[in-house]
C-alpha cells in the first residue's frame, strides 16, 4: 500500500493509481504530472533551499509547487517506484547555442517495463507528454511535437524535437546525490541559467501558459497565441495562483531579464 504522501501525490496530479506497473499506467501518470506540476525556478529567486531527495515531495505535494529537472524528476521517480516501476536516474547534457552543456547538467528518468526502456522527463520545458521508447530511432509522435532519439557518442542518446536537438542522456545510471555539485553551481554561479532568468510554465491540454519575470504572461492554445504585461504585484500573485496553482506570500526577485538564459520554456 502506498504511504500517505504518495496517495496525496496522486491526488495532487489528478491521477488514478495504475492497477499494475505497465505502459498504460506510466503514460497516465506522466501526462497528469505534465498537466499539473509547473516547470519553474521560483525558489532560486526566493532564496529557498533546493532539495533533490525525498524532502522535495513536501514541495511538490504539500505545497503544490513545481521545480526544475533536479526536483520534479526525482519526485516523480519516488512516486513511480512506489507504484512498482523500475526506475533509473540518467545524467544528461543540455544542448546550448554553443554546444552541449556540462555532464550532469540535466537529470532524466529511464523506466523499465517488460524489458523495454522508456525515457521519462517532466522537467525540461520542452519534454514530451508521454514516455519515449529508448530503443527506437524512428520519429515518435507526441502532443508536443515529433521526438526522435539518435545514437550519440559512448552510449549516449541525443533527444531531438521537430528536428532540433534538446539534450543528451547517457545510458549509465547515476545516483541523485551525484548531481549535488552541479546543483551548487546552478545555485551560485552568475552564469547559471536558473539565476539569469525567472520563469514559471505549465502545459495545458492544447497549449502552454508561461510567466517570465513577474510581469510577462504568454499563452498558447492551439493556434492562438497571446501576450500581456501584468500591471502590478497583485496581478502577479493572482497569476501564479490562477494559472499555476502556486500561492506565494512574497514574489521572487526579478533578475536581469535582458540576459539570454539558455532555458527554453516554450
Secondary structure, DSSP 8 states (H G I E B T S, - for coil): ---HHHHHHHHHHT----SSSSHHHHHHHHHHHHTTS-EE-GGGGTT-----STTHHIIIIIS---B-HHHHHHHHHHHHHHTT-EEEEEEEEEEETTEE--TTSEEEEEEEETTEEEEE-SSSSS--SS-EETT--S-EEETTEEEEEEE-GGGEEEEEETTEEEEEEEEEEE-GGGGHHHHHHHHH-TT-HHHH--EEEEEETTEEEEEETTTEEEEEETTEEEEEE--SHHHHHHHHHHHH----SS------TTS-------
